[in-house]
Amino acid sequence: MTYVVMNMLQFQPAWLRLDRSERARVWETVKALAARDEGIRLRWFDAEAFCADYSDILFVETEDLSGYYMFWEAVRDTELFSVPYVEVKQIAIGVEDGFAAYDRAVAEQGQVTSE
């Protein structure tokens, strides 16, 4: 099963004061933490032009929620959170094609689903 964790983030003025090369260095630190676990895949989306509640969305894809948790704990130990450069506004999780996995499990058990 593939899980997608959507981390809605609000970057702080301290982040915006950094020059872009410094921002890139911090982002490389986060990517390096994800690379320690080959099951963690990151996708970054800017949202500030479309949403007032948060500025960015970090999508983390994984098959292992324990690995995600360890990754997130490591990220919390970086300057991203210690300065802080970012505030977590919301976290949402979803299961890719969860309905299909459920249907397969039910079929394997010989049960009938109601529609």
C-alpha positions in Angstrom: 0.0 0.0 0.0 1.3 3.5 -0.8 0.6 6.3 1.6 0.7 9.9 0.7 1.2 12.4 3.6 0.4 16.0 2.7 2.2 18.4 5.0 0.8 21.9 4.6 3.5 24.3 5.6 3.7 28.1 6.2 7.2 29.5 5.7 8.2 32.3 8.1 9.7 35.7 7.4 13.1 34.3 8.5 13.0 31.9 5.5 12.1 34.6 3.1 15.1 36.7 4.3 17.5 33.9 3.3 19.0 34.2 -0.1 17.9 31.5 -2.6 21.2 29.6 -2.3 20.8 29.2 1.4 17.2 28.0 1.0 18.5 25.4 -1.5 21.1 24.3 1.0 18.4 23.7 3.7 16.2 21.9 1.1 19.2 19.6 0.2 19.4 18.7 3.9 15.8 17.6 3.9 16.3 15.6 0.6 19.3 13.9 2.1 17.3 12.8 5.1 14.7 11.3 2.7 17.4 9.6 0.7 18.5 7.6 3.8 15.2 5.6 3.4 14.7 4.5 -0.2 11.0 4.2 0.5 10.5 7.9 1.1 9.8 10.1 -2.0 9.3 13.8 -1.8 7.3 16.2 -4.0 7.2 19.9 -3.2 4.4 22.3 -4.3 4.1 26.0 -3.9 0.7 27.1 -2.8 0.9 30.7 -1.7 -0.6 32.1 -4.8 -3.6 29.9 -4.3 -4.1 29.6 -0.6 -4.0 31.9 2.4 -3.8 29.1 5.0 -0.3 27.8 4.0 2.4 28.6 1.6 3.7 25.2 0.5 2.7 21.5 0.4 5.3 18.8 1.0 4.0 15.5 -0.3 5.7 12.5 1.1 5.0 9.1 -0.5 5.9 5.9 1.3 4.9 2.3 1.8 6.1 2.4 5.4 4.5 4.8 7.9 7.2 4.0 10.4 9.8 5.2 7.9 7.8 8.3 7.3 7.7 8.9 11.1 11.5 8.5 11.4 12.0 10.8 8.4 9.8 13.5 9.9 11.5 13.3 13.3 14.8 13.8 11.6 13.5 16.8 9.7 12.2 18.3 13.0 15.8 18.2 14.2 17.0 20.5 11.4 17.1 24.3 11.3 13.9 24.2 9.2 12.1 23.8 12.6 14.7 25.0 15.1 15.1 28.6 13.7 12.1 28.2 12.8 11.8 28.7 9.1 8.5 26.8 8.8 5.3 26.1 10.7 3.2 23.0 10.1 -0.4 24.1 9.5 -2.0 20.8 8.7 -1.2 17.2 7.9 -3.4 14.9 5.9 -2.8 11.3 4.9 -4.3 9.2 2.2 -4.0 5.7 0.8 -3.4 5.4 -2.9 -6.2 3.3 -4.4 -7.3 2.2 -0.9 -10.8 1.3 -2.2 -9.2 -1.2 -4.6 -7.1 -2.8 -1.9 -10.2 -3.1 0.2 -12.1 -4.7 -2.7 -9.3 -7.2 -3.3 -9.1 -8.1 0.4 -12.9 -8.7 0.6 -12.8 -10.8 -2.6 -10.0 -12.9 -1.2 -12.0 -13.5 2.0 -15.0 -14.5 -0.2 -17.2 -11.7 1.2 -19.7 -9.7 -0.8 -19.6 -5.9 -0.6 -22.7 -3.7 -0.6 -23.0 -0.9 -3.1 
